[in-house]
């Protein structure tokens, strides 16, 4: 494992791809537009090796469970924009899958939801053009896994406003009933979280070799069990938070005492729960900034909780444009019908 990491890191450093991508962000380089070729006719092989080595580092670190380092290795690539990695469908899907999974495990739910939504919408529109590709079966598998990961993200951090209508429809068909049960946080909900995580997670590996003194001991599931344990521990911590979220969404202001009475806890415990909610709904992005993944915020002033809910700006124009396109497709199909 360390040999693979060393080779990948050496390729990144030798190619100086990190510096090249940083210069591209400020307009001093055109790496993406030229596919790595320079104006003097130089080869792009080393640059491309360095570029895809960054994606390889993300994948390896995800398999090891080191999600922070994996996302840090991918930081020079602007994942929100079209890039060289999107020119190959397998690379595009694999990159977003591992990026989204790492974001989920780092509690950066909004980043994961946003990127899963974009790639699933892309697959929904373009998968018919890849039916003859040798990667088609893998494409369908990753597609299903990412829907499962998206269901987990939305259950832990409801952000329906970030989901496209078509992706949302597909998600409800696949996991609508399970997502409803996942909000209950009972034994059945934990079983569903376990099921979806086990289905959608990558095949984890351990950095250390097996202990040869115990040749009959099977260690192949240890890495998976560790990551599953950490994930379910995070899910269990969300159990109390689901209750506090439901109450806070009902009020614009409420006293600490009144909310503590509703939740059947004392005021000291309630303050602890509120601080835990603040902590769990905030994470650190790739730039080191603290970001919130909650759909509302609150603050306490003299034992009164003030709730500030973010308002969703509805874009009615997009809805009508989608309906117009659907009608145009229907008219085109009807024009092709021949009547005797």
TORZA-813116 format. One record per residue (C-alpha): residue in one letter; x, y, z. Coordinates in steps of 0.25 Angstrom, whole numbers, m for minus. Layout:
N
SITE res     X     Y     Z
SITE   A     X     Y     Z
...
% end
This chain:
340
SITE res     X     Y     Z
SITE   X     0     0     0
SITE   X    11    10     4
SITE   X    18     7    m9
SITE   X     6    10   m17
SITE   X     4    23    m9
SITE   X    19    27   m11
SITE   X    18    25   m26
SITE   X     6    33   m28
SITE   X    11    44   m19
SITE   X    24    44   m27
SITE   X    17    45   m40
SITE   X     9    57   m35
SITE   X    21    64   m30
SITE   X    29    61   m42
SITE   X    19    66   m52
SITE   X    16    79   m43
SITE   X     2    77   m47
SITE   X    m3    84   m34
SITE   X     5    97   m38
SITE   X    m1    96   m52
SITE   X   m15    95   m47
SITE   X   m13   106   m37
SITE   X    m8   115   m49
SITE   X   m20   111   m57
SITE   X   m30   116   m46
SITE   X   m24   130   m48
SITE   X   m23   130   m63
SITE   X    m9   127   m65
SITE   X   m10   113   m70
SITE   X   m19   106   m80
SITE   X   m17    92   m76
SITE   X   m32    87   m77
SITE   X   m34    94   m90
SITE   X   m22    88   m97
SITE   X   m22    74   m90
SITE   X    m9    77   m84
SITE   X    m1    81   m97
SITE   X     7    93   m97
SITE   X     9   103  m108
SITE   X    23    98  m111
SITE   X    18    84  m115
SITE   X    23    77  m102
SITE   X    17    64   m98
SITE   X     5    64   m88
SITE   X     8    50   m83
SITE   X    15    54   m70
SITE   X     5    64   m67
SITE   X    m7    54   m69
SITE   X     0    44   m60
SITE   X     1    54   m49
SITE   X   m13    58   m51
SITE   X   m19    44   m51
SITE   X   m10    41   m39
SITE   X   m17    51   m31
SITE   X   m30    44   m34
SITE   X   m23    31   m30
SITE   X   m18    36   m17
SITE   X   m33    40   m14
SITE   X   m37    26   m17
SITE   X   m26    19    m9
SITE   X   m28    28     3
SITE   X   m43    25     3
SITE   X   m40    10     3
SITE   X   m31    12    15
SITE   X   m42    21    22
SITE   X   m33    34    22
SITE   X   m44    43    16
SITE   X   m38    56    20
SITE   X   m24    53    13
SITE   X   m32    47     1
SITE   X   m40    60    m1
SITE   X   m27    69     2
SITE   X   m20    61   m10
SITE   X   m31    64   m19
SITE   X   m32    79   m15
SITE   X   m25    85   m27
SITE   X   m35    79   m36
SITE   X   m48    88   m36
SITE   X   m58    77   m35
SITE   X   m70    87   m37
SITE   X   m65    90   m51
SITE   X   m63    81   m64
SITE   X   m49    77   m65
SITE   X   m40    66   m71
SITE   X   m45    56   m62
SITE   X   m59    57   m68
SITE   X   m54    54   m82
SITE   X   m54    39   m78
SITE   X   m67    34   m73
SITE   X   m61    23   m64
SITE   X   m52    34   m58
SITE   X   m63    44   m56
SITE   X   m72    34   m49
SITE   X   m61    28   m40
SITE   X   m56    42   m36
SITE   X   m69    47   m32
SITE   X   m73    34   m25
SITE   X   m60    34   m16
SITE   X   m61    49   m14
SITE   X   m76    48   m10
SITE   X   m73    36     0
SITE   X   m61    43     6
SITE   X   m70    56     8
SITE   X   m81    47    14
SITE   X   m71    41    24
SITE   X   m65    55    27
SITE   X   m80    60    30
SITE   X   m79    70    18
SITE   X   m93    65    14
SITE   X   m96    77     5
SITE   X   m83    75    m3
SITE   X   m87    60    m5
SITE   X  m102    63    m8
SITE   X   m98    74   m19
SITE   X   m88    65   m26
SITE   X   m96    52   m25
SITE   X  m108    60   m31
SITE   X  m100    65   m43
SITE   X   m93    52   m47
SITE   X  m107    44   m45
SITE   X  m114    54   m54
SITE   X  m102    53   m64
SITE   X  m104    38   m64
SITE   X  m119    38   m65
SITE   X  m117    47   m78
SITE   X  m105    40   m84
SITE   X  m105    25   m80
SITE   X  m112    21   m93
SITE   X  m100    25  m101
SITE   X   m91    16   m93
SITE   X   m98     3   m95
SITE   X   m88    m3  m104
SITE   X   m76     2   m95
SITE   X   m69    m9   m87
SITE   X   m71     0   m75
SITE   X   m86     0   m76
SITE   X   m88   m11   m65
SITE   X   m79    m3   m55
SITE   X   m86    10   m59
SITE   X   m99     4   m55
SITE   X   m94    m2   m42
SITE   X   m87    11   m38
SITE   X  m100    18   m41
SITE   X  m108    10   m32
SITE   X   m98    11   m21
SITE   X   m98    26   m22
SITE   X  m113    26   m21
SITE   X  m111    19    m8
SITE   X  m101    28    m3
SITE   X  m110    40    m7
SITE   X  m121    34     1
SITE   X  m112    33    13
SITE   X  m107    48    12
SITE   X  m122    53    11
SITE   X  m126    45    23
SITE   X  m115    50    31
SITE   X  m116    64    25
SITE   X  m129    68    19
SITE   X  m126    77     7
SITE   X  m137    74    m4
SITE   X  m135    88   m10
SITE   X  m121    83   m15
SITE   X  m127    71   m23
SITE   X  m132    72   m37
SITE   X  m146    68   m40
SITE   X  m142    56   m49
SITE   X  m132    51   m39
SITE   X  m142    52   m27
SITE   X  m152    44   m35
SITE   X  m142    33   m37
SITE   X  m138    33   m22
SITE   X  m152    32   m17
SITE   X  m155    20   m26
SITE   X  m143    13   m21
SITE   X  m142    17    m6
SITE   X  m154    25    m3
SITE   X  m160    15     7
SITE   X  m146    13    13
SITE   X  m143    28    15
SITE   X  m156    29    22
SITE   X  m152    18    32
SITE   X  m138    24    33
SITE   X  m143    36    40
SITE   X  m149    28    52
SITE   X  m135    24    57
SITE   X  m140    11    63
SITE   X  m134    m3    61
SITE   X  m141    m4    47
SITE   X  m135     9    43
SITE   X  m121     5    48
SITE   X  m122    m8    40
SITE   X  m126     0    27
SITE   X  m114     9    29
SITE   X  m105    m3    31
SITE   X  m111    m9    18
SITE   X  m109     3    10
SITE   X   m95     6    15
SITE   X   m91    m8    13
SITE   X   m96    m8    m2
SITE   X   m90     5    m6
SITE   X   m77     6     1
SITE   X   m64     3    m6
SITE   X   m56    m9    m3
SITE   X   m47    m4     9
SITE   X   m33    m9    11
SITE   X   m23    m9    23
SITE   X   m10    m2    22
SITE   X    m3   m13    30
SITE   X    m1   m28    25
SITE   X    m8   m39    33
SITE   X    m1   m45    45
SITE   X     6   m58    39
SITE   X     7   m64    53
SITE   X    m8   m66    52
SITE   X   m10   m72    38
SITE   X   m24   m77    41
SITE   X   m30   m64    45
SITE   X   m38   m57    34
SITE   X   m35   m42    34
SITE   X   m42   m38    21
SITE   X   m54   m32    27
SITE   X   m47   m24    38
SITE   X   m45   m11    30
SITE   X   m60   m11    26
SITE   X   m65   m14    40
SITE   X   m57    m3    46
SITE   X   m63     7    36
SITE   X   m77     2    38
SITE   X   m75     3    53
SITE   X   m71    18    51
SITE   X   m82    21    42
SITE   X   m93    15    51
SITE   X   m87    22    63
SITE   X   m89    35    55
SITE   X  m103    31    52
SITE   X  m107    28    66
SITE   X  m102    41    71
SITE   X  m112    47    61
SITE   X  m123    41    69
SITE   X  m126    52    79
SITE   X  m123    62    68
SITE   X  m135    58    60
SITE   X  m144    61    71
SITE   X  m138    75    73
SITE   X  m139    78    59
SITE   X  m153    74    58
SITE   X  m157    84    70
SITE   X  m148    95    65
SITE   X  m154    95    51
SITE   X  m168    98    58
SITE   X  m164   110    65
SITE   X  m158   124    62
SITE   X  m155   126    77
SITE   X  m156   117    89
SITE   X  m151   117   103
SITE   X  m140   107   108
SITE   X  m150   102   119
SITE   X  m161   100   109
SITE   X  m153    92    99
SITE   X  m147    84   111
SITE   X  m161    80   116
SITE   X  m165    76   102
SITE   X  m153    67   100
SITE   X  m154    62   114
SITE   X  m139    66   118
SITE   X  m134    76   128
SITE   X  m129    89   123
SITE   X  m114    86   125
SITE   X  m116    73   116
SITE   X  m123    82   106
SITE   X  m112    92   104
SITE   X  m103    80   102
SITE   X  m112    75    91
SITE   X  m113    88    85
SITE   X   m97    90    85
SITE   X   m96    76    79
SITE   X  m106    79    68
SITE   X   m97    92    65
SITE   X   m85    83    64
SITE   X   m91    72    56
SITE   X   m97    81    46
SITE   X   m84    88    43
SITE   X   m71    83    37
SITE   X   m58    88    31
SITE   X   m57    90    16
SITE   X   m45    88     7
SITE   X   m41   102     9
SITE   X   m41   101    24
SITE   X   m54   109    26
SITE   X   m65   105    35
SITE   X   m78   102    27
SITE   X   m92    99    31
SITE   X  m100    87    25
SITE   X  m113    90    33
SITE   X  m125    96    26
SITE   X  m127   106    38
SITE   X  m119   113    49
SITE   X  m122   117    63
SITE   X  m116   125    74
SITE   X  m119   127    89
SITE   X  m122   140    95
SITE   X  m126   141   110
SITE   X  m131   126   110
SITE   X  m139   129    98
SITE   X  m136   120    85
SITE   X  m137   129    72
SITE   X  m139   120    60
SITE   X  m135   126    46
SITE   X  m139   117    35
SITE   X  m133   118    21
SITE   X  m144   122    11
SITE   X  m144   114    m2
SITE   X  m144   123   m14
SITE   X  m153   115   m24
SITE   X  m148   117   m39
SITE   X  m162   115   m46
SITE   X  m155   118   m59
SITE   X  m147   105   m59
SITE   X  m160    97   m56
SITE   X  m167   103   m68
SITE   X  m155   101   m77
SITE   X  m155    86   m74
SITE   X  m170    85   m77
SITE   X  m168    92   m90
SITE   X  m157    82   m94
SITE   X  m165    70   m90
SITE   X  m177    75   m99
SITE   X  m167    78  m110
SITE   X  m162    63  m109
SITE   X  m176    58  m109
SITE   X  m180    66  m121
SITE   X  m167    61  m129
SITE   X  m171    47  m126
SITE   X  m186    49  m130
SITE   X  m181    55  m143
SITE   X  m174    42  m146
SITE   X  m187    34  m145
SITE   X  m193    30  m158
SITE   X  m208    29  m159
SITE   X  m214    20  m169
% end
